[in-house]
Amino acid sequence: MAYLFVHFRETYGVEGEQIYFSVSKDGYNWEAVNGGNPVIEADKGDLGVRDIVITRTLEGGFVIMATDLALRRNEATKYDGTIKTAFTKGSKALAMWKSDDLVHWSDEILIDLSDNCRLGCLWAPGIFFDEKKQEFLVHWSSTEKEDGYAGLSIYCATTKDFETFSKPQLFYKKANSETLDSCICYEEGIYHFFVKSADNPKAVIHMTSTQLLGPYVRDIDFDAQMDMIENKRAYEAPTIFKTPDGKVCLMMDYYGCERKEDQGYVPFLMDSLNKIELNMSKSKFKFPYGFKHGVVLEITNAEYENIITTY
């Protein structure tokens, strides 16, 4: 067993908002792929992507999805110098690539899940495999035309083949703030929903449910643990994977500093999602650079060798 981390990079140029790979044999020590350069570059839409997610398909292939958004390239022009403009002018589709082997990738495909432009943007996709229904729940952050694109909430659609998708529906809306960067996990009969709350509190929050579509109940103990983390407001993009030694690793992306090389994912190790303990574990991990908003996929040793040999 090995691991693949798909992500983007925070750089001063346009090259960071593309798809990067890093690999690991143990989940702790990570090595850059392709010399730390992009593995896939967007050539449609905004010509850049953020918020990368990958999954293994029912047929044994792979799908990457990402936000079609290039802030470095377009913020001063297309987006009028503010990311809020992208709520309505940008990210009208999710970018997608397909592969049979993790090294040969299809051309970029733009997937329109805006429901005839009802949704103002499509940001930060996540993919959860529903074993009960044998289908994938794709979830993301959107504004909605009906409320004047006032703020981001979480929407979702289902698919079995990443060719056809159900009609988008609201997954979660927080009453007193917008939400973004959602992550869904399942453990021992409980669905765990992590999401970044923009206010009240401005922090990653955790909720649980016995049903995938909810309703979800807020984990107040998690809130208290987040309160103990210095600069908790500066964490976003939660993602989770299990290490070979049985630990659950919650990664949260730290963006709250001026020096871009200091930004990136911070690991928190625990025994179980059903008893979360936010133990910051930086010293146990080694990264070649700061990984920005991505996910970890378990891969085989053969797939690992294929990646490092090809790139």
N, C-alpha and C positions, 0 to 999 in steps of 0.2 A: 504494500500500500504506500501511496505517496500523496502529495497535495499540490494543487494548482491554485494560485491566487491571481485572479483577474482584477485589474484596477486601472486608475489613471494616475497622473503625477501632477503635482503643483509646481509649475515652472514659471519663469518670467516670459517665456515665449509661447507660441501656439502649439508646440510639439507635445506639451504635457497632456492636452485634452484629446488623447487617443487611447487605444487599448494596449495595455502592458500585461505581460505575464511574469510571474515569479513562481518558483517551485521549491518544494521541500520534501525530504524523506521522512521527517519526524514531526512536522507541524510547528517546530520551534525555530529552526535555523533555515532561513530563506535565502535563495540565490536568484539573482537577476537572470532573466532570459533575454536573448538577443542583445547582450551587452547593455542592458538597461534602456534599449530603444523600443519604440512601439512595435508590436507584432502585427497589428491591424490598424490601418488608417482609414478614417471616414472619407468618402468621396461624394457623398450626397448630403442634402439638407444644409446644416450649418457648417459642414466640413470639419466637425470636431464632435467628440462625445465625452460625457461624464457619467458617473454612477453606473458602473459596469456590473452585470450579473450574468452567470452562466449556469446551465443545468444540463444534465444527461437526459435525453429524450426516451420515450417508451421503446423506440426502435434501436436504441443503443448509440445514437449519434449525439451531437451536442448543439446547443443553441446559446448564443450570446445576445443579450439585449442591453440597451443603454439609452441614456437621455441624449437626444439629438440637440446638443447645445455646446457652442464654442464661445465662451465668454471672452477669452483672450483675443480672439479674432474679431469679434463683433460688438463687444460691449460699448465701445466709444462711438459706434456708428449705428448699426441696426437697433441696438438697445438703448440708445440715448444716454449712455453713461450710467445706467442703473439696472440692476438685475430684475427689478420689479417690472420693467417693460417687457421682459421675456414671458411674464404671465400671460400676455395676450398676443405678442408678436413672434414668439419663438416656440420651439419644441411642439410642433403640431403632430408629430408622429414619434414613435419609438424606433430607434435604429436596431436592426437585427442582422446577425450572420449565422450561417449553419455550417456544420462540419461533420464528417464521419470519423475523423481521427485526431482532431485538435491541432493539426498543422496545415491542412488544406481547407481554406474557408471560402464560402460563397461570396458573391458580390453583396454589398450592403443592400438591405431591404428596409424600406420605411413602412412601418405598420401604423395605420391611422386608426386609433381607438378613441377619437375625439367625439364620437357619436354625432356626426354631422355638425361639427364645430360647437357643440354644446359645451365642451370642456376647453378651457383657454390654453392649457399647456399639458404636457405629459412628461413628468419628471420622475427620476429615481425609481426605475422599475425593480421589483422583486419577483421571484418565482418560487412558489410553494407547490410541491407535488402532493396531491390529495390521494392517498392510497385507497381510501374507501371508494372513491368514484373513479379512480384511475385516470385522473385528469390534472392539468396544471392550473393553478390560480395565479394569474399575473396581476400584480398590484402596483400602484404608482400614485404619485401626488399630482393633483390637478386643481385649477381654479374652475369656476363654473359661471357661464354667461348669465344665468338667472339671477345671481346675487351680485352682478357687476364685477366679477372676477376679484372678489374681496379678499380671498385668502385660499390657501391650499388645504385640501382634505384628501383622504385616501380613497381611491376608486379601484375597481377590480374587474376582470373578465376571465373567463375560463377557456381553455383549449386543450385538445388532445394531441394535436399535430403541429401546432404553431403555423398553421395555414389558415384556419378559420377560428374566429373568436366569438364568444357570446357578446351580447349587448353590454356595454359598461354599466356598472352600478356602483352606488356609494357603498364603501366598505366601513369607513369610520370618519366621523366628523366631530371634532372637539368644540364644545360650546363656547369656550372663552379664549381660543387661539387657533391659528392654523397649525397643520401638522404635515410632516414630510419625512422621507427616508424610513420607510416601513420595512420590518423584518418579521417573518412568521416562522415559528418552529413548533414541533410537536414532541412531547415527551410524556410517556406513561399516562395517556388519556387526557392530557391537558394541552391546549393550544396556547402558545406564548406569542404575544404581539408586542414588539418593541417599535417605538416610533419617536421621532424628535418633535417635541412640543415647542412652538416658537415663543410662547409665553405661558405664565401661570401653571407650572414653572417653565422657564426657558431651560430645558434639559431633555435628555432622553427619558422616556417613561416606559413602564412595563405593565401590561394587562394580561389577564388570563380568561379562558373560556373553555367549556366542554364542547363547544360547537365552533367549527371553522369560521362561520360568518357571524359569530357572536350571539348574544351580547357579551362584551368584554368587561371585566371588573378590574379597576385600577389597583395596582400593587403599592400600597402605601409604604410598606417596608422598603421597597426598592427606592421610592422617593427619598426616604430618610438616608439610605446609603449613598445616593447621588449627592445629597446635601453635604456629605463628608468629603467629597472629592473637590480639590482645589480647582476653581474656574470651571465648574460643571457646565456652565452655559456654552463653553467652547467645544463640546463634544456632540457629534452627530453620526449619522450613517451606521447604526448598529448592525453587526453581522455575527453569525455564530457558526462554529464548527467544533467537532470533537477530536481530541488528540489521541494518538495511539495508546497512551497510558490511561485512557478513560476519563480524562478531564474535559469539561465543557469550557470552551474559550469564547467569551464575549469580547468582540473587538468594537471599539468606538473610535471614530475618526476625530482627531484633535486638530482644529483649524485655528485656534485662538492665539496666534502669535504672528509677529511681523516676518520672522525669518522662515521662508518657505521650506528650507531643509529640515526645520524642526517640526513641521506639520506631518500628520499621518496617523495611522492606526495605533492605538494603545490597547494591549491585551489585558483582560481580566479573567483569571482562572477560577473555576469553581467545580464542585463535585456534581451538581445537578441543577437544572433549571427550576426544579420544584423547591429548591432551597438556595436561592441566589445569595451569594456572598461576593461583593465587589472587591476582590483582592487584586490590586494593580500588580502586574507581573512583568514589567519591562525587562528586568534583569535576566529572565528566563528565555527571552526571544532575541533573535538577531535578524535585522532587516538590512538590505543593501541601501535602501533609501526610504523615504516616507511613502507608504502606500495610501492612496486616496480612494475612498468610496468604491469598494468592490466586494467580492465574495470569495470564499474558499470552496473548492470542489475536490472531493476525494477522487484520486485517479489510481490506475494500476501502475506497477513498476514498469511494465512495457510502455504504457502511455508516457510515463515520466522520461524514459530513455528516448522515446521518439521525439519528444519536445526538445530535450537538450541537444540531441543529435542534429535535428533539423535547423534549430535557431543558433 
